[in-house]
């Protein structure tokens, strides 16, 4: 009989690529991971790993077994959801991943509603870059997470992970305001006009310094690809992830930036001009496949939807 814990290790090796990465993610030693995978090979009766020096590669049999592991682990999530549903009242920890703008603008109100309705549940929020969420969910470090994608950076299909749409946001170019222009936030451009003008708007700042998120993040890739689609590569002066700080740098004349709607909610510095772009950022709620019916995951999703600011598009509009 194949051991499900060892199947999980094999699946993580398929996703992460090295035994060291699996050991680091799951708090094992590399030798323990290798030993358990060796036991799994004996259970399977077939070679699962091809070793070349320090690297390993999954055999075709192992790749096939990983697909079965995904199905088995999904059914286990469904079983846990059924058991949780049978208990009276929600209790225990709910580990939540979120990115900074959602943590500030959406999550607190959702946590208040969740605590009011389910006082025995203990939500625990960790800010997690969306690019790292799938690994954290599969490893069991998170139970549910908010993730986002952009028009120029679509989210990949992650095996073992399901994501439901939450909301969509407009995107804006933030630039220092011309001293002769009227103060206040620039009126959003109508979608049809934005579609025609986006490249021209971005190209108009091709020679300006840019404030962009740190390399390796989706926000960084989004800005670089949007500028490249407009015909230039941005000249990056500052790498900053927090949008309030980005806008402060723009107001100080340090560059221009692309920011999402949640990053500009509330009063805007009169030294910053905002121009609506055609792009959109879409946020989804992600969890392990099979956990959609888990009452804690479902309760958090319902609380999030109820807490969304009215300015955000919800439901199918976010897809």
N, C-alpha and C positions, 0 to 999 in steps of 0.2 A: 504494500500500500504506500503510495506516495505521500510524503509529509507536506502539509500545506505551508508550514513555516519555511521549509527549504524551497518550495515552489516560489514563495515570495522573494527569497534571495536570488533565485535564478532570474525572475522578472526584473528585479532591480539591477542585476548585472547587465541584462539586455538594454535597459534604459540608460544606465550611467556609464557603462563601457569598461570600467576597471574594478577589480576586486577591492582596491584601496578606497575607491569612491563609495562602494557599497558599504564597506566597513565603517567609513566615516559617517555616512548618512544614518546607519542603523545602530550605531554605538557598539559595534563588534570589533574585534581585532581582525586584521587581514587573514591571519592563520585560521581563526575560527570560521570565517566565511569560506575559505578554501576547503576546510575539513567538512563543513556541512554540504558543500556542493559535491564533494567527493562521495559522501554518503548518498546524496540524491542520484549520482551516476550509478551507484550500485543498485539502488532501488529501481531505477529505470532499466537497468540491464543493457544500456547503450552509452557510448561516449557522448558527453554533452558539451565538453569544452576542448578546444584545440589550443595548446600552449605553444607560443613562439617567444622564447626569452621570458620577459616579465609580463607580456601581454597575453590575454586569452581571447578567444573568439568562439562564439556559439556555433555548434554544429547545426545542420538542418534539423536534426531530431530535437535539439534544444529549442530552436526557434519555434517549432511546432508545439512543443510542450509549453512554451511561454504563452501561446494563444489559449491553450487549455487553462493555464494558470489564471489568465485574465477572467475567464468565464467562471472558474471556481471561486475566485475571490469576490466577484460580483455577487454570486449566489450567497456567499457568507455575509456580505453587507446586507442583502435583503433579509436574511435570517435574523441578523441583529436588529434590523428595523422592526421586524415582526415582534420580536421579544420586547423591545422597548415600547411598542404600541400596547402590549398586553399589560405592562406595569401601570400602576396608578400614579400619575403625576410624573413630570420630568424632573430629573435630578442628576447631579454630577457635572463634570467639566465639559464645556463645549469650546474646543480650540478653534479660533477664528483667525484667518489671515486677511489682511486688508492693506491697501496702498494709501499713502498719506492723505490725498484729497478726500477720498471716501471716508477714511477714519475721522477726519475733521468734520465733514459736512453731512454725512449720512448715518454713520455707525452709532454715535452717541444716542440719538433719539431712538434708534432701533433697540439699543440695549436697555433703555429706560422702559420701553413697552414690553420687552421680553421679561425683564425682572418683575414687572407688575403682574404679568400673566402667569409666569412660571418661576416663583421665588426659589424653588429648589435647584434651578439650573444655574450653573456658574460659568458665564461666558468669559473667555480669556482671549484677548486680542493681541496679535503679534503683527507688526507691520512687515509685510513680505512682498518683495517685488514679484509681479505677476509671472515673470519668467521662471521663478523658483517654486511656484505654487504646486505644479504637478508632482514634482519629486517629494515635496513636503506632505502632500495628501497621500501619495502611495506609501510613504514611509510611516504614516500614522502620526506625524508631528502636528498635522492640522486635520480637523474634521470637515471644515467648510471654509471657503475663501472667496473674496471678491477679486476678480481678474478683469483686465481690460484689453482691448485691441483697438488699433487704428486702421483707417482705410489703407494706409501704406504699409502697415505691419499687421496682417491678419494673424489671428491666433492659430497655431498648428493643432491638429487633432491629436490629443494625448490619450494613448491607450489606458484604459482603466479609470478615466476621468469623464464625468458628465458635467456640462455647464448649461445653465438656464439663463435666458436674457433678463436683465433687470432694467436698464435704462440706457439712453443715448445722450451724448452731450455735443453741443456745437463746439467748434474750435475757432480761436481768434489769433490774429497777429497782433502782438503788443509791441508798440513802438513809441519812442519819445514824441510827445506832442509838439507840433510846430508852434512856436510861441505866439504866432498870429492867429492860430485856430481857436474856435470857441472851446471852453472847458467842458468837461463831462465825458461820459463814455460815448464813443461813436455808435451811431445807430447800426444795428445788425443789418448786413446786406441780405436781400431776399435770396432764397436758394438758387433761383435761376440766374440771377446776376452774379452770385458768388461762383457758380460753376464756370461762368465765362471769364471772371476776373481773377480767379485765384492765382494763376501763374503770373499774371501781370503784377498783382499785389506783391507776391514774393520776390519777383525779379526786381521790383522797385527798391528792394533792400539788399540786392546782391553784393553791394560794396560795403555794407554796414557790418560792424562786429555783431556776433550772435551770442545769445545766452542759451545754452543747451544742457540737457540732463547728462549725467555721467555715462560714459561709454558702457555698453552691455545692457542698458535698459531699453525698454520698448519706446519710451519717450524720446530718447536720443536717436534711435533708428528712424522714428516717425519724422522728426524735423529734418534730418539729413536727407531722407528719401524724398520728402515733399519739395525741398529745395532743388534736389537733383532733377526731379520731374519738371521743375520750372526752368531748368537749363543752367544751373550753377551749383557749386559746392560751397556751403556756408563757411565763412571765416570765423571760427569759434574763438571767443575771448574767455568766456567763463563756463565752467561746468557746474550746474546747480540743479538739485532735484526738487526742492521745495518751491512751489509756485509763488507763494507770498514773497520769498526772497528774490525770485526771478523778476517779479513785477517791481520790486524795490530797485533792483539794478537797472531795469529799463527806465524807471522814473529818474534815475540818476544819470541817464544818458550813456550808460555802459553798453548798450546794444539793443537788439530786437529779439523777440522770442515768439514761439507758438505755444499757446496755453489753452487748456480746456475750460469749459464753462464753469465747472466747480471751482476752478482756480481763480475766477473773477467774480464770484457771487459776492454781493454786498458792495459797499462804496469802493470806487476805484480812484486811485490817486489822479488828480486832474492833470498831472504831468505825463500820463500814459494815455495813448490813443489805441482803441481796440477796433479792429476791422474783422468782421465775420468772414471766415473761410468756408469753403465747401466741405472740408474734412469733418469727420465725426469720430468721437471716441465712444466705444460701446462697452458697457460693463456687464459682466455676467457673474452668476453665483455658481461656483465650482465645488464639486464634492466627488467622492469615490463612486464609481458606477455601482448602482444597486442601493445607494443610500438616500435616494430621493424621497422615499417614504418614511425615512427615520424621523420620528416626531420632533426631535431637537433641531434637525436640519430644516425641516419644513416650517417649524415655528420661527426660526431665525429668518428664513426667507420671507415669511409673511410680515414679520416686524420690519424688515428692510423696506419692503414695498410700501408699507403704510407710512414710513418715515421719509420717503423721497420728497425733496422740494418740488413744488408744483411746476417749476420751470423745466424740469427734466421730462423727456419723452420716455414713456414706459411701455411694457408689453412688447408687442410685435414691432413697434417702432424702433426698438433697440437692436433688432436683429440685422 
